[in-house]
Amino acid sequence: MRLQEAVFAETAGYGPIDDLLRDETVTEIMVNGPRDVWIERDGRLYLTDIAFADNEHVLRLIQRIVAAVGRRCDESSPMVDARLPDGSRVNAIIPPLSLAGPILTIRKFRAVILTPEELVDRHSITQEAVLFLRRCVLDRLNIVVAGASGTGKTTLLNVLSSFISAGERIITIEDAAELRLRQRHVIPLEARSANTEGIGQVTIRELLRNALRMRPDRLVIGECRGAETLDMLQALNTGHAGSLTTIHSNSARDAIARIETMALMGDVALPLGAVRAQIAAAIDLVIFVERAKDGARKVAHISAVGMVQDGSVDVRPIFADDGSGLRRTDHVPASVGEMRGRRLASP
């Protein structure tokens, strides 16, 4: 029976890692060449005893995965991003760029989306902070979820989006579709890479511009990472309040600095002062998430974005982790709301 399963996995499945993809406790699979397969479970890395026959064996699996979505991975295109049918994200990089042989990384899609109550039970956030964020979403504040890779930004974005009213039209924009919103009126848009002839690419920026013509009540952008950031800021400043996005950063202040940099990457030559004014007017909250040494993911800070002061955007923590969980700081939300010129919700 085991032989039959192995043959089936090799011909119709995903070879030696087929069982790992079905294991719901595994959140990431890292194939570092044929003899070095690692997994992430509960935020920790473990070396497995799984092995491929050789480099060609790994390459065949990569080709099978990317071919299913109309992409390729060869010497002329040695890096590729793709996704599995269940939404899991795939990245592959092969020689000559990789000196360790073909590398395959799979961020698994979570079939069951966590609820706010489950986040509280896992000590990722406090109940008080959840109630505060719920009010912020309902009151249509623009929120950025920031953090490093693998800290749970998309998970938290799913939770925040669950607070949106079922009567609103929501448009999601992502590089690879991961968000799973529970509302009925959701329009998911996904970017597209160029095909094997190098044509047909559709970027996040193009999708964002098109989404503005689709009468959205809310925009949920999976991640801002380039020139589309300026388009997002302009959208948030022209009547699309209550939108959500994520960004890679090391802190809430770094998130604002990265947004500044990415906005300046666009084809519109705005002075830095104008960009900072756009950010201050567009973004209300930055939620910073991090992963602890034991692998646990948690919300470390919830900060209000204020006006431009002394040449920089003011960022003040409302909740901060003091080692025993999120606690309110001395910065009263109402005063931040007055400074911002708009209402900031409080539980």
C-alpha positions in Angstrom: 0.0 0.0 0.0 2.8 2.4 0.9 4.5 1.7 -2.5 1.2 2.5 -4.3 0.9 5.8 -2.4 4.5 6.7 -3.3 3.9 5.9 -7.0 0.7 8.0 -7.0 2.4 10.9 -5.3 5.2 10.8 -7.8 2.9 10.7 -10.9 -0.1 12.7 -9.8 0.9 14.4 -6.6 4.0 16.2 -5.2 6.5 13.5 -4.8 8.3 13.1 -1.5 6.6 16.2 0.0 3.1 15.0 -0.8 2.4 14.0 2.9 3.8 17.3 4.2 1.3 19.2 2.0 -1.6 17.3 3.5 -0.3 17.7 7.1 -2.3 20.6 8.6 0.3 21.2 11.3 3.0 22.1 8.8 2.9 25.8 7.8 6.0 25.9 5.5 8.0 23.5 3.5 11.6 24.3 2.5 13.4 22.0 0.0 17.1 23.1 0.0 18.3 20.7 -2.6 17.6 16.9 -2.8 18.8 15.9 0.7 17.8 18.8 2.8 14.1 19.2 3.5 12.9 21.4 6.3 9.4 22.2 7.7 8.0 24.9 9.9 5.5 23.7 12.6 4.2 26.0 15.4 6.7 28.7 14.3 9.8 26.4 14.7 12.0 24.8 12.0 12.6 21.1 11.9 14.8 19.0 9.6 12.9 16.0 8.1 14.2 12.7 6.9 12.6 13.2 3.5 15.0 13.1 0.5 14.7 13.4 -3.3 16.7 11.2 -5.6 18.8 14.0 -7.0 18.6 17.6 -8.3 16.7 16.5 -11.4 14.0 15.0 -9.1 13.5 18.4 -7.4 13.5 20.2 -10.8 10.8 17.9 -12.2 8.6 18.7 -9.2 9.2 22.4 -9.6 8.4 22.2 -13.3 5.2 20.3 -12.6 4.0 22.9 -10.1 4.8 26.0 -12.2 3.6 24.5 -15.5 0.1 24.1 -13.9 -0.2 27.9 -13.6 1.4 28.7 -17.0 4.8 29.6 -15.9 8.3 28.2 -16.3 11.5 27.8 -14.4 14.7 27.2 -16.4 18.1 28.7 -17.0 16.5 31.7 -18.9 14.0 32.2 -16.0 15.6 30.7 -12.9 13.3 32.3 -10.4 9.5 31.9 -10.3 6.5 32.6 -8.0 3.4 30.4 -8.3 0.7 29.0 -6.1 -0.9 25.6 -5.6 -4.6 25.0 -6.3 -5.4 25.4 -2.5 -3.8 28.9 -2.5 -0.4 27.9 -1.0 2.4 30.2 -2.2 5.3 28.7 -4.0 8.8 30.2 -4.8 11.5 28.3 -6.7 15.0 29.3 -7.5 17.4 27.1 -9.4 21.1 27.0 -10.5 23.0 29.0 -11.6 21.5 31.5 -9.2 21.2 28.9 -6.4 24.6 27.3 -5.5 22.9 24.7 -3.3 20.8 23.1 -6.1 17.2 23.8 -6.9 15.4 25.4 -3.9 11.6 25.1 -3.4 9.8 27.0 -0.7 6.0 26.5 -0.1 4.1 28.7 2.3 1.0 26.6 3.0 -2.5 28.0 2.8 -4.5 27.7 6.0 -7.8 26.1 5.1 -9.4 27.2 8.4 -9.2 30.9 9.0 -8.6 31.9 12.7 -11.2 33.8 14.5 -10.6 36.8 16.9 -11.5 34.5 19.8 -8.8 32.0 18.7 -6.2 34.8 18.5 -7.1 35.8 22.1 -6.9 32.1 23.2 -3.4 31.9 21.6 -2.3 35.0 23.5 -1.6 36.7 20.1 -3.7 39.7 21.2 -5.8 40.8 24.1 -9.6 41.0 24.2 -9.5 44.7 24.9 -7.3 45.2 21.8 -9.7 43.1 19.7 -12.6 45.2 20.7 -10.7 48.4 19.9 -9.7 47.1 16.5 -13.3 46.0 15.8 -14.5 49.6 16.4 -11.7 51.0 14.3 -12.7 48.8 11.3 -16.4 49.6 11.8 -15.6 53.3 12.0 -13.8 53.0 8.7 -10.2 53.8 9.8 -7.5 53.0 7.3 -5.2 50.3 8.8 -1.8 49.0 7.9 -0.6 45.6 9.3 3.2 45.6 9.5 5.8 43.0 10.4 8.5 40.7 9.1 7.9 37.7 6.8 6.0 34.9 8.5 4.7 36.9 11.5 1.1 36.4 10.6 0.2 39.6 8.8 -2.2 37.9 6.4 -3.8 36.0 9.2 -4.5 39.2 11.1 -5.7 40.9 7.9 -8.3 38.1 7.5 -9.4 38.7 11.1 -9.7 42.4 10.7 -11.7 42.0 7.5 -14.2 39.8 9.3 -15.3 43.0 11.2 -16.5 44.6 7.9 -20.2 44.9 7.5 -21.8 42.3 5.2 -23.6 45.1 3.3 -20.4 46.6 1.9 -18.7 45.9 -1.5 -15.2 44.7 -0.8 -12.4 44.3 -3.4 -9.3 42.4 -2.5 -6.1 42.8 -4.5 -3.2 40.4 -4.1 -0.1 39.0 -5.8 -1.3 35.5 -4.8 -4.8 35.0 -3.5 -4.6 34.1 0.2 -7.3 36.2 1.8 -10.5 34.4 2.6 -13.2 36.9 3.5 -16.5 35.6 4.9 -18.7 38.4 3.5 -20.9 37.7 0.5 -20.1 40.7 -1.6 -16.3 40.2 -2.2 -14.5 40.7 -5.5 -11.1 39.0 -5.4 -8.5 40.3 -7.9 -5.1 38.6 -8.4 -2.0 39.9 -10.2 -0.6 38.0 -13.1 3.1 37.4 -14.1 4.2 37.5 -17.7 3.8 34.3 -19.6 6.6 32.3 -21.3 6.7 34.8 -24.1 7.2 37.7 -21.6 3.9 39.3 -22.1 0.5 39.4 -20.3 1.8 40.8 -17.0 -0.8 42.6 -14.8 0.6 44.4 -11.8 -0.9 45.2 -8.4 -0.8 48.9 -9.5 -2.9 48.2 -12.5 -5.4 46.2 -10.5 -5.7 48.9 -7.9 -6.4 51.6 -10.5 -9.0 49.3 -12.1 -10.6 48.6 -8.7 -11.3 52.2 -8.2 -13.7 52.0 -11.2 -15.5 49.1 -9.6 -17.4 51.1 -6.9 -15.6 49.6 -3.9 -16.7 50.4 -0.4 -13.5 48.9 0.9 -10.1 48.0 -0.6 -8.2 45.2 1.0 -4.7 45.0 -0.5 -2.7 41.9 0.3 0.7 43.7 0.4 2.1 47.0 -0.8 5.7 46.6 -2.0 6.2 49.1 -4.8 5.0 52.0 -6.9 1.4 51.1 -6.3 1.8 52.6 -2.8 1.3 56.1 -4.1 -1.9 55.0 -5.9 -3.1 53.4 -2.6 -2.5 56.6 -0.7 -4.4 58.7 -3.2 -7.3 56.2 -3.1 -7.5 56.4 0.7 -7.5 60.2 0.4 -10.3 60.3 -2.1 -13.2 58.6 -0.4 -12.2 55.0 0.1 -11.9 55.0 3.9 -11.8 51.8 5.9 -9.3 50.1 3.7 -6.7 47.5 4.8 -3.2 46.5 3.7 0.0 44.9 4.9 3.7 45.9 4.6 7.0 44.3 5.5 8.8 46.3 8.2 10.6 46.1 11.6 8.4 48.4 13.5 5.4 50.8 13.1 7.8 53.7 12.5 9.7 51.7 9.9 6.4 50.9 8.2 5.8 54.6 7.7 9.3 55.1 6.4 8.9 52.2 3.9 5.6 53.7 2.7 7.4 56.9 2.1 10.2 55.2 0.1 7.8 53.1 -2.0 5.6 56.1 -2.8 8.7 57.9 -4.1 9.4 54.9 -6.4 6.4 55.8 -8.6 6.5 57.7 -11.8 5.1 60.9 -10.2 7.9 63.1 -8.9 6.4 64.3 -5.6 8.5 66.1 -3.0 9.0 64.1 0.3 7.0 66.7 2.2 4.0 66.1 0.0 4.3 62.3 0.3 4.4 62.6 4.1 1.3 64.8 4.1 -0.5 62.1 2.0 0.5 59.4 4.4 -0.6 61.4 7.5 -4.0 62.1 5.8 -4.5 58.5 4.5 -3.4 56.1 7.3 -4.9 56.0 10.7 -3.5 52.9 12.4 -0.4 50.7 12.1 -0.6 47.3 13.8 2.9 45.7 14.2 3.0 42.0 14.5 6.1 39.9 15.4 7.2 36.3 16.0 8.7 35.5 19.4 11.7 33.3 20.0 9.4 30.3 20.8 7.7 30.8 17.4 4.5 32.3 18.7 3.0 35.2 16.6 1.6 38.2 18.4 0.6 41.8 18.1 3.3 43.9 19.6 2.1 47.4 19.0 -1.0 49.2 17.8 -0.1 52.8 16.9 -2.0 55.8 15.8 -0.6 57.8 12.8 -0.7 61.5 13.5 0.1 64.6 11.5 3.5 65.7 10.1 5.5 67.2 12.9 9.1 68.4 12.7 9.4 67.1 9.2 8.2 63.5 10.0 4.9 61.6 10.4 4.0 61.3 14.0 3.4 57.7 15.2 2.2 57.1 18.8 1.5 53.7 20.4 -2.0 53.2 21.7 -1.4 49.6 22.8 2.1 48.1 23.5 3.2 44.7 24.7 4.8 45.1 28.1 5.9 41.4 28.3 2.5 40.2 29.7 0.3 41.2 26.8 -0.9 44.3 25.1 -1.6 47.2 27.4 -3.0 50.7 26.8 -0.4 53.4 26.9 -0.7 57.0 28.1 -1.6 58.1 24.6 -5.3 58.6 24.8 -6.9 57.7 21.4 -9.4 60.6 21.5 -6.6 63.1 21.5 -4.9 61.4 18.6 -8.2 61.6 16.7 -8.5 65.3 17.3 -4.9 65.8 16.1 -5.7 63.8 13.0 -8.9 65.8 12.4 -11.0 62.6 12.3 -12.7 60.4 14.9 -10.7 57.6 16.4 -12.8 54.8 17.9 -12.5 53.5 21.4 -14.0 50.4 22.9 
